[in-house]
């Protein structure tokens, strides 16, 4: 299993890299030129700045069984089609069962914004969200390590 991090705007990069190192899984952060990361224990791929450049690069690299950390529903859907395991920064795993509703909600929000409507922004990240993410990540990595997936 390889861990891929959609690094642009991702609040859990440090925790992901820390756990990847602890479990011995390779980890790569992808970002555009606006958000360059250099973290010990992780490789970094810097993509051109532009709409979805990081997403398309990540999808081209991901393999079945890899873990992808992203808050982007569209990227999560593409990773599911590649049989990867997409994990949201709040600790829930995207699945074939939940991705359709998430994409519909995203489309509806976009429609509201395009018509001049306003939506509430994201709330400040909480310690509970950080704990939920860390626990979900640890569970996935423990299961993969037990299955012999840290190659």
N, C-alpha and C positions, 0 to 999 in steps of 0.2 A: 504494500500500500504506500502510495505517495500522497503527501498532504499538499494541497494547492490552496493558497490564500488569495482571494480577490482583495488586494490590499487597499484599494482606493476607498477611503472612508470607513475602514474596518477597525472597530475598537478592541478587537480581541487578538490582534497580531502577536503581542508579547506572550499571552497565555498559550496560544496555539504553538508557537515556536518552543516554548518551555516544555510543553507536554510532548511534542514531537521528539525533542532531544531526549527526554526521560525514557521514552518508549523505544527510541532508536529508529524512528521513521524518518525518511528524507522529507524535507519541507521546502517549498518554493513559494515566495511571495511574488505576485505579479502586480505591477502598478504602472501608471503612466508618468510622464515627465513632471506632473504637478505634485506627485506624492512619491518620492524615492525613499525606499527603506533599505537599510543595511542592518541586519540582525545577525549576531553570532548564532550559528546553528541552522541558518536558512540561506538558501540561494535566493537571488533576486533577479527577476527579469523585468526590464523597463521597456514598456511599449510606447509607441507614439501617442501623443495626446490626441484624443478624438473619440467620438461617440462609439462606445463598445469595442474599442481596439483591444483592451485588456480581456474582455469577455471572449472575443473570437480567438485570441491567442491561447487563452486557458483551455477552451474547448478543443482546440487542435492538439493539445498536449495530454489531456486527461485520458486515462485508461479505465476499463471496467474495474470496479473495486477501490479506486482511488477516493480519497476524501477531499471535498471542495468546500471551503468556508466562504460563504457569501451571503449578503443580504439582498442580492438582486434576484428577484423571482424569475426573470427571463433567463438569466445564466443558470439558475438552478434547474429550470426545465430542460435546457440544452444538456446539462450534465446528467440528468436522469436518463435522457435518450442515449447517452453514452454508457449507461449502467454504472455511473459513479455514485457516490454517496454525498449529496449536498447537505451541508449543515448550516443553519442560520446562526447568526451571532447571539441570538437569545436562547439557543440550545435546542431548538426543534429541528428534526430531520425532515427535509422536504421528501415527499413521496408521490407516487402516481395518484394516490387518493386525495392529497391536499393541494397539489399544484394548480389544478384547474380553478378552484375557488380563489386562490391567491392571485392568479393571473387576471381573473375577472375583476377582482377588487382593484388591482392596479390599473386596469383599463378604465374602470369607472372613475377612479380618482383623476386620471389624465383627462378624461372627458370633462369633468367638473372644472379643472384648472383651465383647460382650453376655452371654456365658455365664460371665463372670467370669475368663476367661483373660487372660494378660498377654503382650504382644509387646514385643520390644526396640524402643526408640525410635530415632529417626534418629541416625546418627553425626554428629559435628561436621563441618561443611562443610570441604572441603579445597581447596587451591590447584589441584589437578588438576581438580576439578569446575568451578571458576571458569574455568580455561583452556578446558576442553571447551565450556562454555556460550559463552564469548566467540568461540571459533572457529566454532561452529555458527551463532551469530547473524550473524557477519560473512559467512559463506558465503551465508546466506539473503538478506541485504541486498545483497551484491554481485550475486547473481543477479537480484534484483528491480530493482536500479539498471540493470543491463545490459539488462534487458527493458523498461526505461522505466517502472517502477512507482513512481517517487517523485514522485507528483503531489500 
